[in-house]
Amino acid sequence: MFDSYVENTLQYHPDRCINCLRCTQVCPHGVFGEGKGHVELMRPAACMECGACASNCPARAIEVQSGVGCAWAMIGAALRGKDMDSGDCCCGGDNGSCCK
């Protein structure tokens, strides 16, 4: 069973990667990093499933169901008038989870 508190829908296929580095440029949480021949998945647990990486990958090496994961935390923060970076937002996971 999928647990959105500790898992996410991010799937990376390094064999498809053409090393364009677009994912490293658009990811707000540094999930991807520069590697040799293809990008490396550095911090998969930090993925907030925004979909920026998948949308910008010309090789379709990244798949993610954007809007899953922390969507409820973002909505809750907005309803409470909180900023996502304020530290008051939490997905329910450990420190360093997708909203921290």
C-alpha positions in Angstrom: 0.0 0.0 0.0 1.3 3.5 -0.9 2.0 5.7 2.1 2.3 9.4 1.0 3.9 10.3 4.3 7.1 8.3 3.6 6.9 7.5 -0.2 6.3 9.4 -3.4 5.5 8.6 -7.0 8.9 9.7 -8.4 10.3 7.2 -10.9 13.7 7.9 -12.5 15.0 5.9 -15.5 18.8 6.7 -15.8 19.1 4.6 -18.9 16.9 7.1 -20.7 18.7 10.2 -19.4 20.5 12.4 -22.0 22.3 14.4 -19.3 20.7 17.7 -20.3 20.5 18.7 -16.6 17.1 20.4 -16.9 15.8 18.5 -13.9 18.7 19.8 -11.8 17.8 23.4 -12.8 14.0 23.2 -12.2 13.8 21.0 -9.1 13.1 23.3 -6.1 14.4 20.7 -3.6 17.6 19.5 -5.2 16.3 16.0 -5.8 18.7 15.5 -8.8 22.4 16.2 -9.1 25.0 16.2 -11.8 26.6 12.8 -12.5 28.8 11.1 -15.0 26.9 10.4 -18.2 23.4 11.0 -16.6 22.0 12.9 -13.6 22.0 11.2 -10.2 18.9 10.8 -8.0 20.4 12.5 -4.9 17.5 13.2 -2.6 14.4 11.2 -3.7 12.6 11.7 -0.3 12.8 15.5 -0.8 10.5 15.2 -3.9 7.3 17.2 -3.4 5.9 15.8 -6.6 5.5 19.2 -8.3 6.2 17.7 -11.7 8.7 20.3 -12.9 11.4 17.7 -13.5 9.1 15.4 -15.6 7.6 18.3 -17.5 11.1 19.5 -18.5 12.7 16.2 -19.3 13.0 15.8 -23.1 14.0 12.1 -22.8 11.0 11.2 -20.5 13.5 9.7 -18.0 11.4 11.0 -15.1 7.8 10.1 -14.2 5.9 11.6 -11.3 2.2 12.0 -10.5 2.2 15.7 -9.8 -0.3 16.8 -7.2 0.0 13.7 -5.0 2.3 13.7 -2.0 2.2 17.1 -0.3 -0.8 18.6 -2.1 -2.9 18.5 1.1 -0.2 20.2 3.0 0.0 23.0 0.5 -3.7 23.5 0.5 -3.8 23.4 4.3 -1.0 25.9 4.6 -2.8 28.2 2.1 -6.0 28.0 4.1 -4.2 28.8 7.3 -2.4 31.7 5.6 1.0 30.0 6.1 4.0 30.1 3.8 5.3 26.6 2.7 8.8 27.7 3.6 7.9 29.0 7.1 8.5 25.7 8.9 4.8 25.6 9.9 4.0 23.2 7.1 4.4 19.5 7.5 3.4 16.5 5.5 3.4 14.4 8.6 6.8 12.8 7.8 10.1 13.1 9.6 12.2 16.2 9.6 13.5 16.8 6.1 10.2 15.5 4.6 9.0 17.0 1.4 7.6 20.1 2.9 10.5 21.1 5.1 
